[in-house]
Amino acid sequence: MQLNMDGWGANEKYPHALGEPATSINRWYLKLKSEIMPYAYSIAKEAVDGLPMIRAMFLEYPNPYTLGKATQYRFLYGPYFLVAPIYQATKADEQGNDIRNGIYLPEGEWVDYFSGEIYQGGRIINSYEAPLWKLPVFVKNGAIIPMTSHNNNVNETNKNLRIYELYPYGQSTFTEYDDDGTTEEYRAGKGVNTLIESGVNAKGDVTVTIHPAKGDFNGFVKEKATEFRVNVTEKPKKVAATIGKTKMKLTEAGSMDEFIQKENVYFYDTQPNLNKFATKGSEFEKEVITKNPQLLVKLAAADITANSTTLTINGFVFAPADSHKVSSGSLVAPKAQVTDENTAAYTLKPTWNKVDNADYYEIEFDGMNYSTIKDTEPLFEGLNVETAYDFKIRAVNKDGTSDWPAFSATTKRDPLEFAIHGIVGQTTAASQGRSLRRLFDFEEGELWHTKYNEKTVPFDLIMDLRSINQVEKFHYLPRENAGNGTLLKGTVYYSMDKEN
């Protein structure tokens, strides 16, 4: 059985409703969702008495930027994933390929999950290329991600195999949780916790330790093979593994097929294929989508409650090339300004001429670094009226940066300066669970709606201005996301005593 929830949209919500390539893309993401279920289940357990699975940015990274609305269109999925959906068209082409601006990456290093490119955090990246298939997903460097085999139903998972994808960086830990998945026996402590530790030393050697699983539940399988997927950019010098005190004899597989068929093997996958679930014969099947190399290690089944499992990698390197910095040559500082036509009450749009040899530009604004800007007219929104703002701008390429000159601009007067505040409304129409005050709260994203599936026109709407005013005009803002609910005509009456 499938659930088809149309909501307010005109299209069905089945994964295959729009045909190709949407069907292939949706299948891919559903398979990925199934693969990271152990990670999802672990953060769900954490959410019982800790942080939620879906986390607003300020929960993990509280600062003046995240405590406002600036990060409302991105979220953390547990401690390691940062997701920044494409929520509006920016420079979309006919095929739906677009870019994403304004992606805030907190302190640390963040890895593009689908390409392997590393981004330094503590800045806001822009001009992020997002083909139709690509959801902007970043993984915090150091991540430990428990996984399972891809499936269409959790009952299809291979319970004799555990998988861990790793991004070794510094020292990190993660506790994987599992239980029977069906009953509430977890309330009585019926569950299994597994601590995983990952560390990189100064010589570039990696040690990953999976401690013995602790706990039990009905149906728990103790004998499991272990697979590691370690993200790298070069083939390591040496790979070794131990289970307890037993050193495993590892052999190098010559192909992916050989790796899949054997145990106690490792394989250096130079170009992991991400497009594995496209509809056969579709155009999307021809899309070549690969990511950074991975070291794959698979160990034979063992009792995971009895001993630790340790993986050691000598000569670990994960240093993807910076695709944003490709040009060489001297750089002059951009000469930016905010013209009067690009100045509004709540927005400012600096502009400048392109700089020779520049790969992108950076703007320092309000204590934040807006980086990887590849056009010459970024828009800064959500500003205060009649306020002076200071900017600094520089050009960047692989050789370095230009000077960092400053410029300033002041926003204009509030166009709603003389709008009447505090209006109280009454109506003869029943409301759909939304207060009538939303008509007058100056929040463009809010709306008032009459009760669904009931004929409400004509109806009376009484607005109490709560003061005597000389009204110059009404400004009615219709909803932007649908046609119904838009007022087309009406008659206006006014009164000084609320009766006549």
Secondary structure, DSSP 8 states (H G I E B T S, - for coil): ------TT-SS--STTTT-TTHHHHHHHHHHHHHHTHHHHHHHHHHHTTSS-SEE-HHHHS-STTTTSSTTTT-EEETTTEEE----S-SS--TT--EEE--EEE-SSEEEETTT--EEESSEEE--EEE-TT---EEEETT-EEEE----SSGGGS-TTEEEEEE---SEEEEEEEE--SSSSGGGGT-EEEEEEEEEE-TTS-EEEEE---EEE-TT---EEEEEEEEE-SS--SEEEEEETTEEE--EE-SSHHHHHH-SSEEEEESS-B---S--TT-GGGG---B-S-EEEEEEEEEETTTS-EEEEEES-------TT----S-------B--GGGB-SS-B--B----TT-SEEEEEETTEEEEEE-SS---B-S--TT-EEEEEEEEEETTEE----EEEEE----TTTT---S-EEEESS-BSSS-GGGGSS--TT----B-TTS---S--EEEE-SS------------SS-STT----------SSS--
